[in-house]
Amino acid sequence: MTNLIYFYIMKTTIKVAYAAFNSKNMFDLKTLNNAVQQISEEKNIDPKKVIEAIEDSIAAAYKREYEKKGEIVKAKFDNKSGDVKFWQVKTIVDETTVDMSDPVEDGKETSVDNEEERLPRYNEDRHILLEEAKKIEADAKVDGEITFPLETHSDFGRIAAQTAKQVILQKLREAERDSILQEFKDKEGEIINGTVQRFERGNVYIDLGRATGIMFYNESIPGEHYRSGDRLKFYVTAIQEDSRSPGIVLSRAHPKFVSKIFAMEVPEIADETVEIKAIAREAGSRTKFAVFSNVDGIDPVGSCVGQRGMRVMAVSNELGQEKLDIIEWSEDPATFIANSLSPAKVKMVEILPKREAQAFVADDQLSLAIGKGGQNVRLAAKITGWKIDVRSQSNPDEVQESGIANAKEEAEAKEADEKSAEDNVEVKTEEKASESESEKEEEAKVEESPSEEEKEEEVKVEESPSEEVEDKKEEKGE
C-alpha cells in the first residue's frame, strides 16, 4: 500500500490514521490493532465492524485503480501476516433470473427497472451463467456466488485513496448509527435525561450524549420555557430508523411521561404494588390519573401523595407546577365516575345506555365539578371513557354550560394530535433523506473529478516553458 491512503485517512477525525503501513507495504499490526480498539471504545462499535470498514475501503481503492467500475471487488485482511488479498465476486444467474436480451456493455452499471416484473439486465462484470459456473464448481446453484482471485497491488493513486477515505468514513458512520439505534431502541417508552442544545422552527433539539433527540413543538409543555444548557427529563416516544441518523423523538407532554415520573418517585409503583390504571392529561395545566393497589392494606392514593405531599410535589416541580389529581380506580362505573370528578364531591351518579352517565352535585360544588372551561369534566370523561353530564342536584333538568364531555370526541382529538406529530416526523425524515442524497452527490463528484492539487501538477508539467523561451520573454520585457 502507498502512503496516500494513510495520508487521506489521517486527515479525518477517525483515528484509523495510526494504522500506518511499514516499509514492506504491509500493515503495522500492533498500530492497527490499537487504532481499531480505540475506535471501538470511543464509538461503541464492534471491532469486527471496524476491520470490515477497513477492508471495504481498501477494496474500493483497488476497484477504483485497477478494475472496471461495474465489478464487485472484495478484500480480506490477514491479522497474522498483515497482508491483504483481493478477489472478484460474480453472482450465478440463468435466463430466468436476468434479462439476456440487452446485455450491459463493459464498464457500465447494471440498471434495474422500477417495475417488479422487469428482470435486471445481464452484466458480464457482475454475473456468470450457470453453465459456466458449473465448469468451475460442480455444485454451483443459481443466486450463488463464484469468486475469482485478483492480483495483489500495493500502489494506489490519489483518487483511489480519496475513495478509500470516503468508504471507511461512511462504513464507520453506519456502524455507529446502528450501535446508537440498538442502544436507544431499548429505551423507547422510558425516561431519559438530556441537555437542551438548540432551537429550530419551534422544535427543540436535545443532546443525549452519543445522539441528538428532537422534541417537536406539540410535544413540549405549553408555557414551559427552555434555554440552552438546561438539563431535563424526557419521554422517548419513538425511534425513527429510516433517517440518516437515528431519529429519537422525545416528549414532555405525553401522558405516560407523568406515569413514568411517578414510577421514579414512588417505590410502590416501581415494584407494581400500586398500579396506574388510567391517565388523562392536558399538559401544562392539569393531569388526572387513577391508581389501584394490588396488595391489601396499602393506600394507593396516599402512596402517591407521600408524607406531607413530598412525592406529588416532586413530580409537580418536574412538570412546571402542573396540577395533579390522584383518584382511586374502581371496577364499579358509578364509583369510578364519582371519583374522577374529584376534587368535587358527587352526590349521585346515574348510569345511562351507550356509556353515558349523569353526575349530580350540590350547587356549591357545581363549578368545581365542571372546572374552568369544562376542564375537570373533560379530563374525567377521558380517564373513564364515559360521556359525563354534570348537573345540579337541586335542578336536575337544567343542562349546565360546559358541563357535558364526551370521551369519543376527546379520543378523536387525541388521534388528530398524534397524526400531526407523525406528519412532523415524516417531514423531518424526508428533509434528512434529501440532505443525505445531496451529500452523496457531492461525494460522488469528489470521486469522479481529480483534486485541485493534481490538476495544478498536470498543468505545471504540460505547460512549463523551456529555459530558452523564458530567456526570450525576459529580453522582451526589458
QUIVEN-V713329 format. One record per pair of residues at least 12 apart in sequence whose C-alpha atoms are under 8 Angstrom apart, sorted by the first residue. I is the first residue (numbers start at 0). GAP is how many residues later the second one is. D is the distance in Angstrom with one decimal. If there is no record, write none. Layout:
# QUIVEN-V713329
I,GAP,D  I,GAP,D
This chain:
# QUIVEN-V713329
0,20,7.0  0,24,5.1  0,25,7.0  0,152,7.4  0,153,3.9  0,154,5.5  0,155,6.9  1,19,7.9  1,23,7.1  1,152,6.2  1,153,5.3  1,154,6.1  2,17,7.9  2,18,7.2  3,152,7.2  3,153,7.2  3,154,6.3  3,157,5.9  4,151,7.6  4,153,7.8  4,155,7.9  4,156,4.5  4,157,7.3  4,159,6.8  4,160,7.2  5,13,7.7  5,14,6.1  5,15,7.6  7,153,6.5  7,154,6.4  7,157,6.2  8,155,7.9  8,156,5.3  13,25,7.4  13,155,7.6  14,20,6.1  14,23,7.7  14,24,6.8  15,16,7.3  15,19,5.6  15,20,7.0  15,23,7.8  16,18,7.8  17,13,6.1  17,14,6.7  17,17,6.1  18,12,5.2  18,13,4.1  18,14,7.7  18,16,6.2  19,12,7.1  24,129,6.7  25,56,5.5  25,57,5.8  26,55,5.0  26,56,7.0  27,54,7.1  28,50,7.2  28,53,6.3  35,14,6.3  35,15,7.2  42,133,6.2  43,132,7.1  43,135,6.8  44,130,6.5  44,131,6.1  44,134,6.4  48,123,7.8  48,126,6.9  49,122,6.8  50,26,8.0  52,114,7.5  52,115,5.3  52,118,5.4  52,119,6.4  53,114,6.0  54,19,7.7  54,20,5.4  54,21,6.0  54,22,6.5  55,18,7.0  55,19,6.7  55,108,8.0  55,111,7.0  55,112,7.1  56,106,7.4  56,107,4.3  56,108,6.8  56,109,7.8  56,110,5.1  56,111,5.2  57,17,6.8  57,106,5.9  58,14,5.9  58,15,5.4  58,16,5.1  58,27,7.2  58,105,7.9  59,13,7.4  59,100,7.5  59,103,6.6  59,104,5.9  59,107,7.3  60,95,7.1  60,99,4.5  60,100,6.0  60,102,5.9  60,103,5.2  61,91,7.8  61,94,7.4  61,98,7.2  63,95,7.9  63,96,5.5  63,99,7.6  64,91,6.4  64,92,7.0  64,95,5.9  67,38,7.9  67,39,5.4  67,57,7.9  68,38,5.4  68,39,6.8  68,40,7.2  69,36,7.8  69,37,5.4  69,38,5.6  69,39,5.0  69,40,7.3  69,55,6.0  69,56,6.8  70,17,7.1  70,18,7.7  70,36,8.0  70,54,5.1  70,55,5.6  71,16,5.7  71,17,5.5  71,18,7.2  71,53,7.9  71,54,6.5  72,13,7.0  72,14,5.8  72,15,4.6  72,16,6.3  73,12,5.8  73,13,5.5  73,14,6.3  73,15,7.3  74,12,6.6  83,68,7.7  84,65,7.8  84,67,6.4  85,63,6.3  85,64,5.4  85,65,7.1  85,66,6.5  86,60,6.3  86,61,5.4  86,62,4.2  86,63,4.8  87,59,5.5  87,60,5.0  87,61,6.4  87,62,6.7  88,37,7.1  88,56,6.5  88,57,5.8  88,58,4.7  88,59,6.5  89,35,7.3  89,36,4.8  89,37,5.0  89,38,6.0  89,55,5.6  89,56,5.3  89,57,6.4  90,35,6.3  90,36,4.8  90,37,6.0  90,51,7.9  90,52,6.0  90,53,5.9  90,54,4.6  90,55,6.4  91,35,6.0  91,36,5.0  91,37,5.7  91,38,5.7  91,41,6.8  91,48,7.7  91,49,6.8  91,50,5.1  91,51,5.2  91,52,5.3  91,53,5.7  91,54,7.0  92,34,6.4  92,35,6.1  92,36,5.1  92,37,5.7  92,49,5.2  92,50,6.1  93,35,5.5  93,36,5.8  93,48,6.9  96,22,6.5  96,23,7.7  97,21,5.3  97,22,5.2  97,23,5.5  97,24,5.6  98,20,5.5  98,21,5.8  98,22,4.5  98,23,5.7  99,21,6.4  99,22,5.6  100,20,7.9  101,19,6.7  101,20,7.5  102,18,6.0  102,19,5.1  102,20,6.0  102,21,8.0  103,17,6.8  103,18,6.3  103,19,5.2  103,20,7.6  104,18,7.4  105,17,7.9  105,18,7.6  105,19,7.1  106,18,7.7  108,14,8.0  109,12,7.5  109,13,6.3  129,12,6.5  132,13,7.2  158,288,6.5  158,291,6.3  158,292,7.5  161,285,7.0  162,284,6.1  165,277,7.6  176,68,6.1  176,69,6.6  179,30,7.1  179,31,7.1  179,66,7.2  180,58,7.7  180,60,7.5  180,65,5.9  183,55,7.5  183,64,7.9  184,54,6.4  186,49,6.9  187,48,5.1  187,49,6.1  187,50,6.1  187,51,7.0  188,46,6.5  188,47,5.3  188,48,5.8  188,49,7.6  189,45,5.8  189,46,5.8  189,70,7.2  190,42,6.5  190,43,5.5  190,44,4.7  190,45,6.4  190,66,7.4  190,69,6.8  190,70,7.7  191,41,5.7  191,42,5.5  191,43,6.5  191,44,7.3  192,15,7.1  192,38,7.0  192,39,5.8  192,40,4.6  192,41,6.2  193,12,5.9  193,13,5.5  193,14,4.9  193,15,7.7  193,37,5.6  193,38,5.7  193,39,6.4  193,40,7.2  194,12,5.1  194,13,6.8  194,33,7.5  194,34,5.6  194,35,5.5  194,36,4.4  194,37,6.4  195,30,7.2  195,31,6.6  195,32,5.0  195,33,5.3  195,34,5.3  195,35,6.5  195,36,7.7  196,31,5.3  196,32,6.4  197,30,6.2  201,14,7.2  201,15,5.4  202,12,5.8  202,13,4.6  202,14,5.1  203,12,6.4  203,13,7.4  210,35,7.8  211,35,8.0  211,36,7.1  212,34,6.6  212,35,4.6  212,36,5.9  212,37,6.4  213,33,7.4  213,34,6.2  213,35,5.2  213,36,5.8  214,34,6.0  214,35,4.8  214,36,5.7  215,33,7.8  215,34,7.7  215,35,7.6  215,205,7.6  215,208,7.7  217,35,7.8  217,203,7.3  218,31,7.4  218,32,4.8  218,33,6.0  218,34,5.1  218,35,6.9  219,31,6.2  219,32,5.3  219,33,5.4  220,31,6.0  220,32,5.2  220,62,5.5  220,63,5.3  221,61,6.6  221,62,5.4  222,61,6.7  223,60,7.5  223,96,7.1  232,19,7.7  233,16,6.0  233,17,5.7  233,18,5.6  233,23,7.4  234,15,5.5  234,16,5.1  234,17,6.1  234,19,7.4  234,21,7.7  234,22,5.5  235,12,7.1  235,13,6.1  235,14,4.7  235,15,6.5  236,12,5.7  236,13,5.7  236,14,6.6  237,12,7.4  241,187,7.1  242,186,5.3  242,187,7.8  242,189,6.2  242,190,6.3  243,188,6.2  243,189,6.4  243,192,6.6  246,182,7.9  252,29,8.0  252,30,5.2  252,31,7.8  253,27,7.9  253,29,7.7  254,24,6.6  254,25,6.5  254,26,5.6  254,28,7.9  255,23,7.8  257,57,7.7  258,17,7.2  258,20,7.9  260,54,6.5  261,42,7.5  261,50,7.9  261,53,6.6  264,46,6.1  264,49,7.7  264,50,7.5  265,37,7.0  265,38,6.2  265,45,6.9  267,35,7.0  271,22,7.7  272,20,6.1  272,21,5.4  272,22,6.2  273,17,6.7  273,18,5.7  273,19,4.5  273,20,6.0  273,21,7.8  273,26,5.8  274,16,5.5  274,17,5.2  274,18,6.3  274,19,7.2  275,13,6.9  275,14,5.9  275,15,4.5  275,16,6.5  276,12,7.5  276,13,5.5  276,14,5.6  276,15,6.7  276,52,6.9  277,12,5.3  277,13,7.4  277,105,5.8  277,106,7.8  278,104,5.7  279,99,5.9  279,100,7.8  279,102,5.8  279,103,5.3  280,98,7.0  281,97,8.0  282,39,7.6  283,35,7.2  283,36,7.1  283,37,7.9  283,38,5.5  284,37,5.3  284,38,6.2  285,36,5.6  285,37,4.6  285,38,5.9  285,39,7.7  286,35,7.4  286,36,6.3  286,37,5.0  286,38,6.2  286,92,7.7  287,36,6.0  287,37,4.7  287,38,6.1  287,39,7.4  287,52,7.8  287,91,6.8  287,92,7.6  287,95,7.3  288,36,6.6  288,37,5.5  288,38,6.3  288,94,7.1  289,36,6.1  289,37,4.8  289,38,5.3  289,39,5.0  289,50,7.9  289,93,7.7  290,35,7.2  290,36,6.4  290,37,5.2  290,38,5.4  291,36,6.1  291,37,5.5  291,38,7.8  299,28,7.1  300,25,6.2  300,26,6.6  300,27,6.5  303,22,7.7  311,12,7.7  324,17,7.3  324,18,7.7  326,12,6.0  326,13,6.4  326,15,7.2  332,18,8.0  333,15,5.6  333,16,7.2  333,17,6.8  334,14,7.9  335,48,7.3  336,12,7.5  336,22,7.9  336,43,7.1  336,47,6.6  337,21,7.3  339,40,5.1  339,43,7.4  339,44,7.4  340,28,5.8  340,35,6.6  340,36,6.4  340,39,5.8  341,27,7.2  342,25,7.2  342,26,7.3  343,17,8.0  343,21,5.8  343,22,7.8  343,24,5.5  343,25,5.0  344,16,6.7  344,17,8.0  344,20,6.7  344,24,7.8  345,13,6.7  345,14,6.1  345,15,4.9  345,16,7.6  346,12,7.7  346,13,5.7  346,14,5.2  346,15,7.1  346,46,7.8  347,12,5.3  347,13,7.1  354,30,7.9  354,31,5.3  354,32,6.4  355,30,5.7  355,31,4.7  355,32,6.1  355,33,7.9  356,29,7.0  356,30,6.2  356,31,5.1  356,32,6.3  357,30,5.8  357,31,4.7  357,32,5.9  357,33,7.1  358,29,7.0  358,30,6.1  358,31,4.8  358,32,6.2  359,30,6.0  359,31,5.0  359,32,5.5  359,33,5.1  359,36,7.4  360,29,7.5  360,30,6.5  360,31,5.3  360,32,5.4  361,30,5.9  361,31,5.6  361,32,7.2  362,29,5.8  362,30,7.1  362,31,7.2  365,24,7.7  365,25,7.3  365,26,6.5  368,21,7.3  369,20,6.9  369,32,6.9  369,33,5.5  372,29,6.5  373,28,4.9  373,29,6.2  373,30,7.9  373,31,7.9  376,13,7.6  376,26,6.8  376,27,7.1  376,28,6.2  377,26,7.8  377,27,5.1  377,28,7.5  377,29,7.9  377,32,8.0  380,24,5.9  380,25,6.1  380,26,5.0  381,24,7.9  381,25,5.2  381,28,6.6  381,29,7.6  383,23,7.9  384,22,5.1  384,23,7.6  385,20,6.7  385,21,5.6  386,17,7.3  386,18,5.7  386,19,4.2  386,20,5.6  386,21,7.9  387,15,8.0  387,16,5.7  387,17,5.5  387,18,6.6  388,14,5.8  388,15,4.4  388,16,6.7  389,13,5.1  389,14,6.3  390,12,7.2
